[in-house]
Amino acid sequence: MLASAAPVSIDRLIDTVWGPETPATAVKQIRNATSDLRRLHPRLAENLRLAGDGYQLALDGCRVDAATFPRRVVEARKLLAEGRTEQALGGLRSALSLWRGPVLGGLDRPALQAQIAALNELRLVTMEQRVELELEVENHQSLLGELSAWVAEHPLRERLVAQFMLALHRSGAQARALTVFEQTRRTLKEELGVSPGVEMQEAHRCILRGVQPASRKKSLLLGRSNLPPRSLHFTGRAREQRVMDEAGRISQTKSRPLRSAPVVIAIDGMAGIGKTTLALHAAHQLTPFYPDAQLFVDMQAFAMADRPRDPGTALGILLSGLGVPPEHIPRRMDERVAVWRRLLADRRALIVLDNVTDTNQTLPLLPTAPGCLTVVTSRNRLTSLMTTRHLTLPEMSHSEGRALFGKIVGDERPLREPAAVEYIVDLCGGLPLAIRLAAAKLRHRPSWSASHLASRLGVGWQWMATLEAEGGGIAEVFRQSYEGLDAAQQRIFRLLGQVPADRIEARNMAALAGLSVVHTDRLLESLVDAHLLSASGPACYGIHGLIHAYAAQLAGATHETHVERAEVCLAAVSGVGSEI
């Protein structure tokens, strides 16, 4: 409600003013109070408008501090991201100068507390960021009185305490700085049962050694990035790019300068569909909005040799990526989580968790700060993960596939033989990895034509054998997905290779597997969640041509014999309709 240009209903106004003890004349009193406001403030009358059964305050042309302050903070942070430190510091000072006291001082209304708390938290975070820049330009002595008051008011806010310690240290008051550390350490232990975090420990260590700490910009967090490079041949995915861009930039818009929670975007899809490629492309596009850190960790859900990476190990990688020395990374899992989230509490960081197994592997790694964005990719549907946006990648369209093929080949050959390219892309079934492998084969065979490549490609397993790559081809990525299944899922998957791809029904598969229809359908649904099948209707399923060929290869069925077996199977189950 504070500084919002959105309409506010009469019911919400009544709840804000009176809470549960609403008088019978509440609506009339709201109407009268609004009329009085318009009469006493003619300029307000122009902007306070009826909207439905409530009101809307049009902020265009109005100066409302609750809206101006966040906007100035965002603008200052953009300047900082561009390396314009002096201008950013001026912008933060300007934003903080708007404050004259507590937000809505004297109004103790539960309905307003969440918004008041959000503005107060932004004020503290902004002040800490301003103090950090003041320390960078050696304005430490002018900060002492201000920091002393803030630490007295917020004794458990560790970043404030660390900044106060450094300001004292640089002003020659080492003994007092060590006293502040000891008092805070004792308070943290007694009230929360925790030890000081990285920032306080770093300040304490510098004071004991009598040295000045390194610039925060050069040591911890700011500008940290280990993102792999984006693909040079990225193509298509316009809708998905738009969704991710809108979600990632939400904190930068003037209408919503702050988020109330961090953004989590989950991307799932079958092996080779381009999840990592999209995640990295979007991450690089959004990097300017997350200047403090851009971090990537492979969770190895389907690694060729290693087991999936446990969250504790992943946290160690992420903390190292933020610049935390190995000796300061806690051993216990819960302490690593606490340090990770504390370091990102007032930061703007982007994290890519790639190749995730399930939600449980992900949860400890998610930041809780509203300024953070996490992109998660998985071959499995993360149905338990609370996300801001959830994207399931489909196969590429024919036009996107042709464009990707042409980009990778990089010469005129695809343009000279469009029909051959169409045939190759059709064999790939819209799978980006398959298209890339086919195009790479032609790129590295300058003497070949597109039609020659097409003639060398058979169907099914022959196609996969032709397009083996240095790190493993299509069959290898399918093998990783297959080996991630349990024994019952693996068996039903192999049986899929013995029935036609367009005739996969629960009752047919149940007869072939010797299982009940209910149990079989449950297994088939689990393959849908693993993106090895797609649901085409109740108890009916579809399968990608290349995955079907891989299943047939596992089952030991050739293109001819698995059709014969399927006919026998279908004839045998023609009368099956009841559940066992």
C-alpha positions, 0 to 999 in steps of 0.5 A: 500500500505504501507508495503503490500506484495500484488500486486499494479496495475499501475492505483493505482500507478498513482492515488497515485502519481498524483491523478486526474491530471494525465499526458499523460506519467504517465505509462511511468514515473512509468516504468522509476522511477521503473527502476531507483529504481532498478538501485540505490538500487540493493538489492531492485531490487531482491524484486521489481517484475512485477505483472500483469500490476503493481508491487509487493514488496516481503517483505521476508527478507526485513526490512520495518519499516511499517511492522516490527512495527505492528508485534512487537506490536502484539508480545508485546501484546501477552506477556502482555496477558501471564502475562509477563509484563517486556518482553511486556514493552521491546517489546513495547519500541522496536516497538516505537524505529523504529519511526524517524518522521512522516510517509512518511513526506513531501508526501501529497497524498490523496491515502496514507492518510488512511494508514498513519492515521492507522499507526499514530493511532497505534503509539499513542495507542501503546505509551499509552499502553507503558506509562501505563506499565511504570506507573505500574513499577513506571517510572513516572518521566522519562515520564514527558517530553515525556507526556508533548509534547504528550499532547500538540500535542494531547490535546483532547486525554483523556487517554494521559491526564489522564496518564500525570496527574498521572505521575505528581501526583506521582512526587509530582506535584499535582497542575500542574496535577489539572491544566492540568485536568481543561484545558482539561475539558474546552477544551472538553466542548468548542470544543466537548460539552462533559465532561471528561471520566472515566479515567480522572475523576478517575485520578482527584479523586485520586489526590484530595484524595491524593491517588495512583490509583489502578493498571489498571490491577486490576481495569478497563478493563484488564482481565475482563470476565463474560463469562458463561462456555462453554459446556462440550459436544460441538460437531461438527460445524467444518465449523462454528468454522473454520470461526469464528476462522479465523475472530477472529484471523485476527489481529494476522496474520503476513500478516495483523497485523491490522484490519481497522474495528472491527469484527462482527460475526452474528449467527442465526438459529431456536430455540434450534439449538445451537447458544449460545453454538457455540458462547461461545465455540468460545469465550473461544477459542479466549479469548487469542487474546482479553486479555482486556475483554471478556463480555457476555450479554443476550439481552432476545429477547425470555426470558420466563418472561421478555421483551427484554433488552433495549440497555441502560440497556445492556450498563449499564451491559457492563460498569459494566463488564468493572469495571466502578462504578455505580455512573460513568455510565451516565444516558443518552443513548448517553453518555453511548454509548460514554463512552462504545466506548471510553473505548474500543477505544484502547483495545482488547475486545470480546463481546457476545450479545446473544439472540438479537431481531433485528439490532436496539437492537444491533447497540448501543452496537457495539464497533468501535475499530478495536481491538474488536470482537462482536459475535451476536446470534439471532433466527431472520435473522439480515439482516440489520446488517453489519457483517464481517461473517454471519452464519446460523446454520443448523441441525446437521448431523446424525453422529454429532447427534449420537456423541452428544447423546453418549457424554451426556449419558456418558456410553456404552448403546448407543454403544450397541444399535446403531439402537435405537440411530439412531431412537432417533436422527432421531426423533430429526431432527438434533436439538441439544437441542432435542438430549441433552434432549433425552440423558439427559433423558437416562443419568438420568435413569441408568436402561433404555436402549436406545431401551426403551427410543426409545419405550417411544418416540412417534411422534410430540407433544407426543415426546415433552411432553416426553422430558420436562426439568427442565427449560422447554423443546422443547415446551417452546422454540418454545412457546417463538418464537411463542409469538415473532410473531405478530397476523397475523404471529401467525395465519398463523403459527397455520394454518401450523399445518393443512397441511402436512409438505411436502406440504406447498405452498403459494397458498394452505396456502392462500386458507386456511387463506382466504388471497391473495397469495401475502399477504400470501407469505409475511407472510410465508417469515417472518416466514423464517426470524424467522427460523420457516420455510425454503424456499425450492423453489419459494413460496414453504416451508419446516418445521422442524418436531418438529416445525410442531408438535408444530404448529399442537398442537396449532391448536388443530389438532391430527396427524390423524385429521390434515391430513384429514383437509389438504386433504379437503383444498388441494381439495378445492384449486386445482383450485386456481392459481390466486392472489386476 
